Amino acid sequence: MKPSPEFSLIQQYFQALTMRRADVIVGVGDDCAVLDNPQDCFTAISIDTLVQGIHFFADVDPYRLGIKALAVNLSDLAAMGAKPAWFTLALTLPEINDDWLKQFSAGLADIANDYQIQLVGGDTTRGPLTITIQVHGHVPKDNLLQRNAAKASDLICVTGCLGDAAAGLQYRLGQLDTTLLTDADIGYLLQRLEMPTPRNQIGEQLVGAAHAAIDISDGLLADLNHILTASNRGAKLDLSALPLSVALQKLPEEVATQLALTGGDDYELCFTATADNVMLIKRQFPGLIQVIGEITDKAGLFFRNAQGEWQGFSEIKAGYDHFS
């Protein structure tokens, strides 16, 4: 009997996709995956769905889409300090397009192998192009990294640069003034939008060193506010310390600052830690960690205005709402 088209698709493009981990007892090809979890670790699980026309453009490069589909999930593991282990893939396709599948699976394989995470199961069905990935990782039982433990006087830090992905999105929407940007700048911004770099190596080192962490997917203000709300704390930000790429620095200052504060899709980390621990982390990852503020006991999120006075942000972006 010939295998069904669905099974053939999984077998052809995805079964041999990723590295083989010793802790995968049964992987792709059976009714369930069977996995061996370390006894000294909890399992961290996250899931994200990307829908064409909502989360990515119809003409996006499928190789880049394969990378981003897994990267956004790996970023969630990074925020918890979890070491990536396994993932599952549910793929809804309007039709079987061999060239698209080859490129998509190649991008997915490259990032999966870079982060040593194995595909252990999945499903395919017909419908509007939709990609759902669930990731599993290991986090030490004695050191959970969450959003709710920020301490007063902690320094607030971020990884990488902020606002690039939002600028790339504005360019795709025809809303970005590119007068001062080169083709290389635009290419960089699009790369940051379409191929984010999850900070799992940094996230794993934050376990036991940071008090609270979150990945920046909905914009710095929105995501930092999640930490403040969960921890019952406030914060003071130094806007002049926001890490901006060379490309973003070419834009008007107010535009670049707004993108860095409220733009989504960065998939960088925001974390809080003592000054001593921040110094240690910065030494481990030179050039990748920037201090942008301090946690306070007083509720609210403030910045220093042009007059040198502390002023509250008039509006905290609630984060992206699919149903708004």
N, C-alpha and C positions, 0 to 999 in steps of 0.2 A: 504494500500500500504506500502511495506517495505521501510524504509529510504535508501537512496543511501549509498554505502560504504564510500564515502567522509564524509557525514553528520554523519554517525555512528561513524567514527573515531574521529571526533571532539567531538561528544557527549560523547563517552566512555572515552577518554583520557584527554580532555582539557576543557570541559565545566565547570566542578566543580573544576578546577585546583587551583584557587587562591582565596584570601580573597574577600569579598564583600564590596566595598566602597560605601558610601552614595551618592557620586557625579556621580555614574554610573546609569543613568536612564534606558538605554537598553544596555545589554551587548551581550555576545555570544548567537547565536541562531536566530538572525534576520538579515535583509539585511544590516543594518548599526548599529553601536553603537551610542547611544545618551548620551552625557556627559555634565555635568554642570561645567562650568569653573568659578573659583572665579573672581569677578569683579576687585579686586585689583592686579591681576596677569596676566602676559602674559603666553602663552603656549609655552614651549620649546619642539621641536620635533627633533628626530634623528633616523636614520635607518642604520642598518648594515646587510650585507649578509655574511654568512659563507658557504664555499663550500668544500666538502670533497676532500682531496688531495691538496688543496690550503691553507686552513686555519686550517685544523685539519686532523690528520691521520685517516685512515679507521678503525683502531682497537682501537680508543680512547674509553674510558668508556662512555657509553651514559648518565649516571647520571652526570658525570663531564661535558659532552658536553652541557647538558641542563643548567647547571649553567653558563658556559662560554658564551653561546649564548645570555643570558640576561645581564650578567655582563659587556660585552664590550659596550653595549648600556647604561647601568646605569652609566658607567664611563663618557660618553659624557654629561649626565645630571649633573654629579658631577662637571665637568669642567665649567659649566655655573651657578653653584649654584642653580640648579633647584631641587625642591622636586619631586621625582617620583610619578606618579599617575596611568597611564594606559599604556598597550602595546598591540600590535597585533602581530600575528604569521602567517607567510606563510611557510609551510613545504612541500618540495618536496622529495618524497620517491621513491626508486627503487622498493620497495615492502612493503606490510604491515607485519611487524614483531612485534608481540605482546610483546615479552620480551623486545626488544629494545625500543618500545614506552612507556612501563611501566617505564623503568629506566630513559629515557630521560624526560618524563613528571614529574617524581618525582624530578629530579634535578631542572627542571624549576620551579616547584611549591615551592620548599624549598627556593630558592633565591628570588622568587617573594614575598613570604610571609614575608621573613626577611626584605625586603625593602618596604613592604606595597604597592605594585603595582599590579593592577588587569589586567588580560587578558580580553580584551573587544571585540575581534574579530579575524578572521584569515581565512586561506584558506589552502587546501591541494591539491596536485597534484602529478602525477607520473613522475619520471625522476631521474637524478643523485642526490644524497643526498645533499640538499641545505636548509639552514635555514635562513630566513629573519625575523628580528624583528624590529618593529618600536616602539619607546618609546615616551611617552608624559609626561611632567612634568610642574610644576608651578614655575615661577620665579617672584619676586616682580617687579612691573612696575617701581618703583623709584630707583631700584638698579640692573642694568644689569651687569653681570660679563662676560667680553669678553677678546679677545686676544690683543686688540689694545690700551690699556691704561696704559702700563707699564711706570713708571716715572724714570728719572735719580736718582740715589742713592737708589732706591728700592732694598731690598734684594731679591735674588732669592732662593726659597725654593722648596723642593720636599717632598712628603710623602713616607713613607715606605722605602724599599730597591730597588735598581735598578740592572738590568742585570740578575736576577734569571731566568726569563722566557726564555730569549735568551740562557742561559746556558742549560736549560731543553730541548730546541729545538735542540741545538747542540748535546746533549746526544742522543736524538732520531735519529738524523742523523748520529750518529757514529763519530762525529767530536770533541768530548770533551775528553780531557785526564782526566780520573777518578782515576788516581793513588793515589791521596791524598784525595779522597772523600770516605765517608762511604755510605752504602746502605741508611741510614737515610738522608744523604745529597742529594743523587740522588732522593729519594722520595720527599723531600722538593722541589727541583728544578722542578720536574715534576708537583707537585701540583700547584706551582706558574704559570706554563705554562698553565695548563688545568683548573684551578679554580682561576682566578684572583679575588682580593677583591676590588670592586669599592668603592671609598672614598666619598660616597654621604654625610655622616654626616659632614665630614670636608668641603666639597664643599659648603654646605648650610651655614656654619659659615663663609665662605670667603666673602659672599655677604656683601658689605659695608665695609669690612676690607681689602680685596686685591684689587689691581688695575687691574691685568690681570691674566688669568689662562688658562691652557690647560691640557688635559689628555695625558699621555705618552704612545702612542700606537705604534709609529714608531721609538722610540729611543729618548733619551734626547736631543741630538744635533739637530736632525731634528725638534722636536716639540718646543724646546726653540727658535729655529730660526724662527718658525712661529710667535711667540710672538714678537721677535725683528723686523721682517719685518713689521708686522702689526702696531707696535708702533713706527717705525722709530727710533729705539734705538740700542745700542750695549750691550755687557756684558763681564764681567770678571769672570771666573770660578776658584774655588779652587778645584783642582782634589783630593787633600788629604781629602776633606770633603765629597766626594761622599759616600752615605750610602750603605754599602755592607753587605750582610748577612754573617753569620758565614760560610756557605757553600762556598760562593763566595770568601771569604778571604783566603780559602785554596788553591785557584788557583794562578798561577803566577800573580804578581801585574799587569803586562802589559795586560794580558788576562782579568783579572777581570775589569780593568779600561775600556778597549775597550768594553766589554759587557755592562757595566753600561752606557757608553756614546752613544752607537749606537744600542744596542739590543732593539728590539721591544717587544710588548705584555706585558709590565709591568702593564699598566692601573693604574699607580699611577698618582698623580697630580703634576704639576709644576706651581707655582704661584709667583707673585711679590707683595711686600707690604712694607710699611715703617717699620723701625726697631721696633718702638713702637707696631705696630699692629702684627708684627711677634712674639714679646714676648707674647702678649695676646693669640695668636693662639696656640703657643707652650704650654702655661699653660693649655689650654683646652684639648689638645691632647698630653700628655707627651709621649716622646719617638717616636712619629710618624712624627715629622716635623724636617727637616734638612736644614740649610742654606748652600748653595753651591756656592754663588757668589753674584754679584752686577750688577745692570743695569747701563749703562753709556750713555752719550749723543753721544759719538763717535761710529759710526757704526762698526760692526764686532764683532766676538766672540773670546775671548782671554783666555789663561791660562798661569800660571807662570811655566816656564820650570826649569830644574835642576839647572841652573845658576841664578835663581831668576829673570829672565827677562820675561816680558809679550810677549807671542808669539801667533800669530793667528793660529787657526785650519786650516790646509792646505785644508781640504775638509769637507764640511757640507753635511751629508747624506740628500738627498732630501726627504726621506720617502719612504715607500713601494709603488711601482707602479705596479698595476696588469697587465699592458700592456707592461712593459719593457721587 
